[in-house]
Amino acid sequence: MSRSLLLAMLTAGLFATALSTVALAQAEDDAPPSGWRPNFVTRVPQGKMKAAFPKGATVTGKAMLGCVADKGGRLVDCKVLREDPVGQGFGEAALSVVGYERIATKDAQGASVEGRPVRTTLEFLAPGDANPDWVRKPNGAEIANVFPKKALDRRVGGKATIRCKATVEGFLEACRVLSESPQGMDFGGAGLQLAPQFRMSPKIRGGRAVAGGEVTIPITWEEPRGAAPINTTSIVLDPPWSRVPTQAELAAAWPKAAAGEPFGQAALRCVLMKTGQLRSCDVISENPRGKGFGKAAQDLSKLFMVNIGPADAKTFKDYKIDLPFRFRDPAAPEARKLTKPRWIRTLSAEGMAEVYPQAAAKAGVASGLGAATCAVTATGELADCKPARETPAGLGFGAAAVEAVKLMRMNPWTREGDTVDGLTVTIPVQFTLDVKAQDEPAAPAGKPG
């Protein structure tokens, strides 16, 4: 089946809304003690929020209210649980506008929500401040591109909701799946594949772009229609790379046509060969378009390698890989941050026991914490490690942490499309001495027959 026909059959709908940053960031923490989570169907209009900004306030602030749901989904009997900053009127401002909010009148099981406790957090933006807002969202064809193979084979549609953090550049990172349905069809994984294709304007505080803010993205894939069979190749996301481009190679690939652009992004879909190399890479997204970022990503794809052992190569089937890229102006200050490394090699329990500090063991200290700060190489290895801290002090836990992390390795290319080459990471290591094993007598040697 042709790609154009397949995309025509896969009508995919995207419904993505960037709600109040603080409300999103605190949604999990603000669940009432009863544990149920209300479904907000109406939020306070932005014009009302702006008009309610406290006259004496000078900075952006927020307030959390504790309310009770009435029969119609309104929030009543509200009280201020906390406000930040204190004493600038954000609690009173929240009470004045909370009447505009509505929640669904029935829960997921169809029961009435009347009388249930509801917490809501309202954020009031100071003049000139702004929360992240959409610059780019994937289109229907791009969403269809990540339709899960298992769901296609069964010809079922589905939904997923992901939550991500917004960087100062407007990229999304640290994404996680909040929900997916139906279960077992991997729509959550498909949502994560789309994350590198979103862009947002940054969060503005005090006239400056700053990191922070979270966005919740619900995505819907409609049921495939048509009588023709659909055959797809399994798509791999975030494989264990053995080689990726260095930061210098990425800087050298910055397109000439992108002069004046602060950053760009692209995503490729490539065929993974049994040699571990990539071929036939197609550009499936590029932003901004026409600046050469797609072509730069294709040129860099030749530098990627997945380690496929001889045994796996014998039974290797066709796979495709979705490969995201983030490009930054090489002349700009370093903006990459290592938020959540994926470790592909760690130290075993036996190895940890071998590096347990002797000074601590002799002193009868059965546990301790050490941390090492290291530079990360283009292969994900850790180099130039130094002790960062230790508890308790003076017993060698810092030096032991340095020894423990030497054999660790992280995936050198992030899910968001960055190389980890040249970044710095501090790794805490918890040590526990197996006192029982230390006290057990050695097994007697066998006697000759």
N, C-alpha and C positions, 0 to 999 in steps of 0.2 A: 504494500500500500504506500502511495506517495505521502511525503511529509505534509504537503498542503492539504490533501484529503483528510489525513489523520487530524490535523489541527481544525479543519472545518467541522469534523465530527465531535471534537472535544470542546464543547462550549463551556468555558470556565468563567465563573463570576468572581470578582474580587470586591470585598467590602471591607475597606481598611479605614480606621478612624483614629487619629491621634487625639486622645482625650487629655484632660488635665494631667500634667506630669506628676504632680504629687498624688493625685487620686490614684493614678496607675501604680506609682511606686509603692504606695502603702496599701494597695488593695488586699494583699494577703495578710498583712500585719493587722489590718483594721477589722478583721472578721470578729463579730461579737462573740461573747463567751459561749453562746448556744451553739456556735460552730456552723450555722447555716450562712449562705452567701446570697444576698439579695441581687436581683437582676435589675439594674437601673435602666429604665427605658427613656427617661427624660432628664437631662441635666440643666443646670441653671444657664440661661442664655448669656453669652459673653457680654452683651451690652449691659445686662443687669449686674454682672460681676464687676464690670468697670465702674458703673455708677455707685456701687456699694463700697468702693475702696475707701478705707477710713481716712478722714481728712488729716488726722495728725500723723499718719504713717509715712515713712520715708523709704521703705524697702518692701520688696515682695514678701508676703506673709501668708500663713495658712491657719486653718482651725479645724479641729475634729469635733464633730457633734455626735452625741448619742441620742437616738430618737426611737420612736415606736411607729410601726406601720399601721395605717388604718385600712379600712375595707377597700377604699379606692386606690391604694398604693401611695397615698400621701404620707409624708413624714411629720409626725406630730409629737408634742411633749418633748421637744428637743432641748438638750442641755450641752453646754460647752465642756468637753472632756479635756482638751488641751489646745493651746494656741502658740504659734511661733512666728515672730518674737512675741513675748508676753508684754501686755500693757499698751499695745498700739491699736486696739480696737478690732482685731480680726475675728474674735469670738462673736462680738455683737454684729459685725458685718455678715458673718455666716448665718446667724439666726435670722437676719433680715431677708435673706434670699433663699433659704432652704425650702421654702414653700413651693418653689418652682420645680423641685425634683419629684420624680415619680419612679416607683419600682413596679415590676410586674406583680399583679394581684395574686398570682398563684406561683408556688415553687415548682421545681422540676418534676415533682411527683403529683402535681395537680392540686395540692392542698392550699387553702387560703393562707395568706401571710398576715392577716389581721392580728394585731397584738404582738407581733414579733419585734425584737430589738434590731435596730439598724444603725450602723455607724457610717458616716460619710465625712470625707475630708474635702474642704473647699480651699482653693488657692487663689489669692488676689494678687494680680500682677501690678507692680509699680509702673508708672509711666516710663516707656522706653524698654521695658523688659518683655521677653517673649519666651514661650515654650517651643520645643521642636514642632515643626509642621512639615507636611509632605512637599518634597521637591520632585520625586519620581516614585512611581509604583509600577510593578510589572503589569504588562498588558495581558489580554486573554491568551494570546499565543504563547507568551512566556510562561504563564501559569500551566497551560496545557502541556508544555514541554517537560514538566516535572510530574505529570500524572503518574502515580505509583503503578508499577507493572502488575502487581498482584490485583489491584483494583481494576485495571484495564482488562486483565484476563477474565475477571468475573463480571465486567461491565457494570460496575457500581460507582456512584458518585460518593462524595464525602466532604467533611469539613475538618478544619484544624484551626486552632488559635495558638499563636506564638507570642511571647513577650521578649522584647529586646531592650538593651540600653543604647542610647544615642551618644555618639562621640562628639567632640568639639567640631569635627569636620562634617558631621551629619551622617556618618556611616552607622550601621547597626552592628552591635556586637553582643557577646554573652547571651545569645538567643536561647530560649528553651521552650519546650512544648507545654502549654497549659492544658490543652484538651484536644482530642481527635475522635472522630466517629465516621464510620464504624470502626471499632477496635480491630487491630490486627491487619489493617490495610496499608499502614505506613503513610497516612496523610500527614501525620505530624512531621515525619522525616522530609516529606515533600515541601512542607512549609519552611523548614530550616534551609532547604536548598534554595528557596527564593530569597532568603534574607539578604544576601549580598547585592541583590538587584534593587533594593529600596534605597532611597536617599531622603534625608530630611534637612531642613534648615536647622542650625544649631540653637541650643538654649542660650538666651541672652539675659545676663544679669549685670546691672550697673553699666550698661553700654558695651559689655564685652561678651564675646562668644565663650561659653564654658562647657565642659563636659557634664553630662548628667541628664537625667530625665529618662523615663521609660515609656515605651509605646506597646500597646496590645493590638495585635493584628489578627482579625478573623478572616479566614480564606475559605472559599467554597468552590468545589469542583462539581460541576453538574454531571449527571449520569451520561456516559457516552451513548450516542444514538447512531443508528444505521445498522445495516445487516452485514456489512463486510467484516471479515475477521481482522482483529488487531494483533499484530505481532510486534513486540518491543524487546529491546535488549536491556538487561539489568543495568541500573545506573548506580555507580559507587560515589559516595560523598565522603570526603576527608579520609582517604586511604593512608596507610603508614608510609610516608615518603622516605626514601633513602637519599634523594638529592633534589634540591630546589634551587632557584636562582638566589644569588647573594644580594645583599642590599645594594652593592655597587653595580651589579648587573641590572637590577631594577631601575636604578637611577639613570644608567646609560640608555635604557630603553624608553625614556620619557620622550613622547612624540614631539617633533618640531612644530607640528600644527597646533599643539596644545599650549603654545606660548601665551602667557597671561592667565591661564587656568590654574587655580590652586591645587586641584586634584581631579581625578577621574576614576572610573571603575569599568570593569568589563567582566564577562563570564563566558567561558568556553565549554563546549561539550566535545570531548575527545574520545577516541577509541584507545583502550588500554591493550597493548600487545603483551604477549607472553614473555617478552624480553624485559618488561617493566617500563618501556618507553611509551610515549603518546604519539598518536598520528591522527590525521584527518580531523583536526580541531576546527569546529564551526563556532563562530561568534553567536551566542544566543542572547546577549544583552551588552549594551555599551552606553555609557553616560559620562559626559555629553557626547552625542553622536557627531561623527564627522571630524573628530579631533585626533584620530589615529590610535585610540586606546585599544580597540579590538585587534588591529594589526600588531600592536606592540605585544599584546597578550599571546597572539599566535606565534610570534617570534620567540618569546620566552618559553613557550610550551616545550620546546626542544631540550630545555635544560632540566626537565622534571624526570624523575625515575622512581618507580615503585619496586621494592625488593620482592621478587617472586622466586622462591626456591625451586630447585630442579624437580622435586616431587610435585609441587603445585603446577609447574609448567606442563607436566605430562597430561594433566586433566583440565587444563585451562580452557575456559569458554570465553566467548565474546563478552566484554564488559565495556561500558562507557563511563566516563568520569566527568562530572560537572566541576569545573575549576574556576573559582572566583579570583579576581585581581583587584587590588586597590593601588592606585598610582598617586604619588604625591610629587609636587614640584621639588626637584632635587635642591633648589636654592633656598627652600623654606626650612625653618628649624624642624628638628626631629619631632614628629607627633605620634609615632607608634607607641602603643602600650601593650604589655603582655598581661591580659586580663585573666585568662583561664587556660593554661597550657594543658594539652592532652598528652599524658605520658605514655610512651610506647615501650619503655624499659625502666623498671624500677629495681630496687635492691630487695632480695628475698629476706625472709625472717632469719635464715641461717647467716646471710651476709651481714645483717644488722647486728647479730650477736657477735660476729667476729670483730666489728669495729667499736663495740661497747668500750668506753674509756676505762682503762685499767685502774686509774686513780679513783674513779667512782666506785668500782667493784671492790677495791681494797678498803675503801672507807665505809663499805656496807650500804651505799646508796643504790637503791634498786631501780630508779627511774630518773630521767632528766630530759631537758629540752635543749637542743642545739639548733642553730640556724646558720646557713652558709649563703653568701652572696656570690653569684657567678655570672660570667658573660656567656651568652648563648651563641653557638656557631651556626653556620648555614645548614649543617646536618642535624641540628637539634641537640648536639652534645654540649656539655657544660665545661667551661674552661676558666682558668684564672680565679678559682674559688677561694674565698677567704672567710674566716669565721665572722659572723655578724653579731651573734649574741648567744648566751647560754644561761641555763637555770638548772640547778644551782651553779654559781660561778666558781671558777678555779678547779674544776674536776675534769676538764677536758671534753665537755660535751660539744663545744664549738668546733674544736679540731676534729672530733668524731663525725660531726655533721659534714665537714668538708670531705672526709673519706667516704662517707655514705653516698653522697650525691655524685661522686666521680663516675659511677657506672650508669647513672640515670640518663635517659634521653627522651626528649619531647618531640612530638611531630613538628617538623620544621616549617610547615605551611599551615596557617590557621584556617579555620572554617570561614573566616571573614575575608580572606584573600591577602594576607600579609606574610612576609618571611619573618622569622624570629631572629635572623642573623643580626648580631650586634646589640641585641637588647640585653638588659640586665634583669636577673630574677633573684629573689631571696627565698630560700626554701627552708621552712621549719621542719625539723626531724625529731620525732618523739622516740626516746630510747626506753626500753624496759628490759631489765635483766631477769632472765628465767632462773630464779633462785633455786627452785626445785631441781632443775637440770644440773645446776652447779654443785648441789649437795649430793647428788646420786653417785654411789661408788661405781668405779669402772667395772664392766663385766669381766668375770674371770676368764683368763685365757684357756682355750681348749687343751686337753691333754692328748698326747699322741697315743694312738691305739696300740 
